[in-house]
Amino acid sequence: MASVDVNKQAPDFALNDFKGNVFKLSDFRGKSNVLIVLNRGFV
């Protein structure tokens, strides 16, 4: 697993939301905080 460096810019990545829309971390560049919650579905 990759480690996180303090005070370094995170690498860009893309995720799909539950509706299939693609969100990239770079879409939020310049915002104060970004919180990503990864829920596991129980199917």
QUIGICOR-V178500 format. One record per residue. N is the residue number from 0. RES is the residue in one letter. NEAR is the number of other C-alpha atoms within 8 Angstrom. D_LAST is the distance of its C-alpha to the last C-alpha in Angstrom with 2 decimals. Layout:
N&RES&NEAR&D_LAST ; N&RES&NEAR&D_LAST
This chain:
0&M&2&26.96 ; 1&A&3&29.25 ; 2&S&4&31.12 ; 3&V&4&31.72 ; 4&D&5&35.32 ; 5&V&4&36.62 ; 6&N&4&38.33 ; 7&K&5&37.16 ; 8&Q&4&35.32 ; 9&A&4&31.69 ; 10&P&4&31.01 ; 11&D&7&29.51 ; 12&F&7&25.92 ; 13&A&8&23.62 ; 14&L&7&20.00 ; 15&N&9&18.08 ; 16&D&8&16.91 ; 17&F&5&14.09 ; 18&K&5&16.74 ; 19&G&6&17.72 ; 20&N&7&20.92 ; 21&V&8&22.31 ; 22&F&9&23.76 ; 23&K&10&26.21 ; 24&L&9&27.58 ; 25&S&7&31.01 ; 26&D&6&30.35 ; 27&F&8&30.75 ; 28&R&6&33.75 ; 29&G&4&36.49 ; 30&K&6&34.31 ; 31&S&4&34.82 ; 32&N&4&31.35 ; 33&V&6&27.94 ; 34&L&4&24.84 ; 35&I&4&21.58 ; 36&V&4&18.43 ; 37&L&4&15.48 ; 38&N&4&12.31 ; 39&R&4&9.39 ; 40&G&4&6.07 ; 41&F&3&3.78 ; 42&V&2&0.00
